[in-house]
Amino acid sequence: MLSCLAALAALALVLAGLCGSTGCLRLSGASANSADIAMLLQLRVPRALTAFTVGALLAMAGALMQVLLRNPLAEPYVLGVSGGSAAGALLAMLLAASIGLQRQNVAAVGAVLGAGLAVLLLFGLVGKSLRRLPLSPMAAGHRLLLTGIMLAAGFGAVITLVLTLAGDTQLRGMVFWLMGDLEDSRFLPLAAAIAGAVLLWSIWNAPRLNLLARGESFAQLLGVPVVRLRVATLCAASLATAAAVTLAGTIGFVGLVVPHGLRLLAGNDQRVLLPAAALAGGAGLTLADLAARTIVAPTQLPVGVITALIGVPLFLWLLARSRA
């Protein structure tokens, strides 16, 4: 399965690099020219790699959150980290317009600060519950989940306030960023390093995560350091989510649909599921971004629109199949 997903990921990257809103490039024969090569290296390859990295980050974060909360419907944005990052980025955009700075130069900084604030609030509010085993299996993750939902609601109110205060010229850019913007690849090396670190950590801890998915008490009896593993899993998922949102805005359904679909197809073994989620999430978002650039070319759609249009019916189909 992993080899098939790796081949799909390679194919998606090649297609995204060669095709776009201006058509497909021909890099062999007499038709190749310096302008095509420059477009390939400076625009399409960085964007394809950005899409792949963001998709891998979101899918891994979703898979880790589903293990941590023991809920197949958990997703990267459920704990409010994405909301904090988005609120910080939009506040920075609003401030940049008032003092004459470029939007792209401050949006990433605001996103990092907002994500950091969300993580600090989350750990400050649920730190005690993370450091002890739940009294019952049903209570596992409930406090964390409810706290994250409330944080997401609060940050959502901030986002709505900023969009209300923004001028007409700023509003379109803010909404476009909120629905997924893969054009800025300046932080791609850092995000790729975070994706690699999260993947290596996930593979190393996959046997312990398999036990954690069966219950905290069960894992504790088998010698797993449950408290430390829960905190580390939350940190890894939060870091992956923050990196993805900082790089590309909020893109929905990747972190929910990809792990859930892979779990139905290949089981719940984290040794396979986590690397498969990275490959499938990266390939899926790369192909979704390719569709966003070519469906109504030369107009480019926000990639979040494509992931929602594909993710909603696909997830409903997966739910129907699992119920059957």
N, C-alpha and C positions, 0 to 999 in steps of 0.2 A: 504493500500500500504506500509506504513512504517513497519508494522509487517512482511509482506512478505520479504521486503528488509533486515530487522533485522535477519530473519531466514536464508536468503541467505548469509549474512555476517558471521553468526555463522558457517554455513556449510563450507564456503570458508576457514575460519580460521582452522577448524578441519582438512579439507583435506590437507591444506598447512602444517599443523603441522605433520601429519602422513605420508605424501608422499613426495618424493624428488628424487634426482638423483641416490640414492643408493637403491631405492625401498621403499615399504611401511612398516612401523613399526607395530609390533604386541605387544601390551602392556598388553595383558591379557593371562592368562594361563602359561604353563611352558616355552613357547617360549620367554617370556619377560626376559630381562637381563639388567644389569646396563649400558651396552654400549648403548642400544637403548634408555633408559631413559635419559642418558646424552646427546645423540644426539638430542633428543626431546627438552630438556630444554635449552641446551646451543646453539644450532644452528637453529633448525627449528622453534621453537616458537618465538624467537626474530626476525627472518627474516620475518615470517608471520605477526607479529605485525608491523614491519617496513613497509612492503608493504601496509598493511591496513591503517596505519597512513598517509603515503605519498599519497595514492590514495584519502583518505578523504580530505587532505589538497588541493590537486590539483583540485578536483571536486568543493569544496566550493569556492576556489579562482576563478575558471572559472565562476561559477554561479554569484558571486558578480561582476566580471568584466562585465558580460553580462548585469546586471542591471545598473551598473554605466555608461557604454557606450551606453546602449540601443541598443545593437547589438548582436544577437544570435550567431554570429561567433567569438565573442571575446573569448580569452582564457588566462590562467595565464601568458603565456610567452610574451604577446603582448606588455607589457610596458618596457621590457628590464631588469627586475629584475633578471630573470633567466640567461640572458646573462652575466650580471655583476657578478653573483654568479659563473657561470661556468668559466668566464675569471679569476676571482680571484683564484679559485681552481686550474686551470691549471698553472697559474703563480707560485702558491705556490709549486706545484709538480715539476715544472722546477727548482725552486730555491732549493728545498729540495734535488734534485739529485746532484746539484752542490756543496752543502756543506755537503752531507752525512747524511741527516735526512731521516726518514721513510716517505713514501708518505702519508699514512693514517693520520699521526699525524699533518700534515700541510694542507692537502686538505680542511678539514672542516673549519679551521681557515681562509684560503684564501677565501673560499666560503662565509663565514659570512661577511668578509670585503668587498668583491666584491658586495654582495647584499646590504650592507649598503651604499656603494658608489653610486650604481644605484638608490637607493631610494632617497638619498640626491640630486643627479642630477635631478631626476624626479620632486621632490617637488620644487627645486630651479628654474626649467625652467617653470613649469606650476602652481606655487603657486598662482599667481595673478588670473589666469582664474578659478581656483578652488574656490576662495573666492568671486566670483560674479556669478550671474545667466547669462546664455548665452543669446545673443540678439534674437536668434531664436531657435526653437526646433531642426532644422537641424544642428545647430552649436554645440549642446551639445556633449561634449566629443571629438570633432574633434582635438582640439589642444593637448589634452592629448594623444590621439591615435597616432597622427603624431609624437609627441615627443618621445613616447615609441618606435615607429618603428625605428626612427633614432638612439636612444640609443642602441636598439637591433642590428642594423647594425654595429654600432661602436664596440660594444663588440664582435660581430661576427668576425670582422677583427682582433681583439686582439687574439681571440681563434685560428683563422687560422695561425696567426704569431707564436703563441706558438707551435702549432702542427708542423709547419715547422722547428722550431728550435730544437725540441725535438729529442733525439736520438732514435734509433730503439727499445731499451729495454724499454724506457719510453712510446713510442707512443701507444703501445697496451693497456697499463693500462689507459692512458688518454682517448683513444677512447672508451674503455669499460665503463669508468666512465661517459662519455658524453651521452652514450646510456642507462644509468640506472644501478646503482650498489647498490643492497640492502644488501650487506654482512655486512656493518659496522653499528651496532645498538647502538653505544656508546651514541649518542645524541637522542635516541628514547624517553626517559622520557621527555626531553625538548620539542621535536617535538609533542609528544602526549598532553602535557600541552597546547601548542599553538593551536593545533587542537581543543581541548576542549574549550578553550577561544574563538576562532573564531566562533565555533558552537553556544555557548551560546549567544555571541553578535549578531549573525545572527538571532537566534530565537527571541531574545528580540526586535530586530529592524525590524523584518519581516513585520509588518503592514506598517511601514513607507517606507520600501523598495518597497512594492507593489505600493504605491502612487508615489514614485520616478520613477518607471518603466513606469509610464504613462506620465511622463514629469515633468521637474523641476518647471515650472510655475504652473501647476496643483497642485503639492505637496505643493508649497509655499502658495497657496490660502487656502489650507486645514490645515495650521498651522504646517507643517513639517519644521524643521530647515534644509533647503536643503543644505546650504553651509557646515554646520557642519557634516551632514550625508554623503555628498560626500567625504569629507576629511577622515572621519572615515572608509567609505567603501573602499577607496583606501588603507588606512593603513592596514586594515584587510586582503585584498586580497594580498597586497605586503608582509606582514608578513607571510601569509600562503605559498606563493610561495617561499619565501626565505628559510623557514624552510624545505620545501619539497626538494628543489634543494640541500641544504646543506647536507641533510640526504642521498639522493639517486642519485644525479646528475639530468640530464634533461631527463624527461620521457614525451613523447608527447601524445597527443590525449585524455588523461584522462579528462583534464579540459575542453576540447571542446565537446567531444562526449557525456559524461555522462549528463551534465546539458541540452544539446540540446535534447537528447533522452527523458529525464524525462519530459521536458517541452512539448514535443509532446504527451507523454502518459498521463500526469497528470495535464497539464495546467501550468499556470505561477504564481500560488499562492506561494509566497516565504515562507509562514509558513509551507508548505509541501515540496516545492522544495529543500530548503537548507538542512534540515536534511536528506531528501531522497538522495541528492547528496553526502553527507558524507558517508552514508551507501553503496550506489551503487558504488561510486568511490573506497572506501576501498575494497569492495568485488571484484570488477572488477580487480583491480591491484593485489590483492592477488591471484586470479585465473590465471591472466596473468603470474605472477612470477612462479606459480606452473607449468604452461605449459613450461616456459623457462627452468626450471630445469629438466623436464622429457621428452620432445619431442625427444631430441637427447642424452639422458643420456648415459654415465656419463658427457658428455660435457654440460656446462651451457651456454645458450644464454643470451645476454643482454635483460633485460625485455622491453626496449624501442623498440626492434625489434618486439616483440609480440604485443605490444600495437599499433604499426604502421600497422602491417599486419592485425590486427582485426579492428582497428579504421578507416582506409581509406575506405574499402568497406561498413562498417557499417554506416559511416557518409554519404556516397553517397546514400545509401539506405534510410536513414532518410530524406535526402534532396528531394529525389524522392517522398517519401511518403507525405512530407509536401506540395510539389508542387501540388500533386494530390488532 
